[in-house]
Amino acid sequence: MPRARAPLLGLLLLAACSRPQAERTSTTVAPPVTTLAFLPKLGERAAPEPKPSGMAFVPGGSFWMGCTGCPDMPDAQPVHAVVVDAFWMDETPVTNAQFAAFVKATGYKTVAERPLKPEEFPGVPREDLVPGSIVFTQPGGEVSLRNPQAWWRYVKGASWRHPEGPKSDTRGREDHPVVHVAHEDAAAYAEWAGKRLPTEAEFEFAARGGLDRKPFSWGDELRPAGKLHANIWEGRFPSENTVEDGYRGTSPVRAFPANGFGLYDMGGNVWQWTGDWYRPDTYARRAGAGISENPKGPDDSHDPDEPGARKRVQRGGSYLCSDRYCQRYYVGSRGKGEISSGTSNLGFRCVRPAAR
Ligand SMILES: [Ca+2]
């Protein structure tokens, strides 16, 4: 659905993250404890094969999926029991250097670089049908958090090669995550690399790093011992960025500590595509059916906020998430995005099954 690259629709997609946070409680659907006791436990299994370069072993096991203490994120409720098999996961989001190698080898053009077809944009003047992508632009003063158009702009010529527009490039950011990738761009890279995108369940299990029902991939507190463990937004979003964590935009993929599985940037820096379609009722449907084994998401997509758009799940939050906006660095929280739309804070990483 290329028309989604039109600015308005793209902005609507992002508006879904702007709900303020309310008091924290949690809803849990508990399966029988005796059943869970028979499931594989974390860390039981050692890596079964030589470690693929740049990938970490995720041992598989059972876990509680969903956001603990996020009542204003109903799509991440209820917390429910899930089992995933072992797999390998990229230690970091795919970097600009890695994506450049893929493009050099294949000649691939991303969705944001392709010409726009007039028939797919009825009513839009020809001179405006210029390839581009959606770029965060910091407003000069206070704006309403209900108005994402105040900080998102469709920039002609913006793409993974030119993250802020035609005059920008990725020099000096080779080890930053690639951005402005649509879902099919991420899937094409994964296929070339002999991998695939993670399911949402795999992403969350991996992000938790072996910690049970913690709010963050690194534990209980946003700033343990006063130190930030992810590239998020500090200050009053979106007009004030104090850059307490050292990064105004994206950061090198290993700039913050790895989690318990040796995975970097599982929260913050950039959103990351998963292979699952998005529906707000996925967890509610699943929780009533007992323990889910290797769930792959629903067969279709539906977002009541934008019924015509086809969306896949995104996870991890980004450098634009703060305590007053987005907050999707919570390890159990969910994101969503129209499949043809890339943005300046959206990337991906890949997985590969582990030999049994
Ligand atoms: Ca930051």
Residues whose N, C-alpha, C, O or C-beta is under 5 A from the ligand:
A	BS01	CA	N231 I232 W233 D245 Y247 R248 G249 Y319
